[in-house]
Amino acid sequence: KRYKEAESFFRRSLRIRQRDLGPEHPAVATALCGLAELAAAQEKNDEADSLFEQALTIRETQLGSEHPAVATLLEKYSDLLSLLGREPEATEKREHAAKIREGQARIQTADSVH
């Protein structure tokens, strides 16, 4: 029952965000990510895969491929891909996320020095 309630919430949130903010807004990606995590928790892996991919496309397009929110999504998506036995794809996404995190750490270090 809780999954149904959560799914209803995320789908409603997704519709509102798409309507009010547009289909490519980063907040839409956040709702898609929530739906993806929910689908994965219910072992609806094909649906989760598709939702993660949609969310990733939006975040990379709207925020840039090196944004910390992209790294977070890549980490979550890589967990699903590992679970599905798609280790080469999972590794690629994990490595990209790590590269983003390293870049962010360098920026923060440089900022703190000045």
Beta strands, then each sheet from edge to edge (+ up, - down):
end
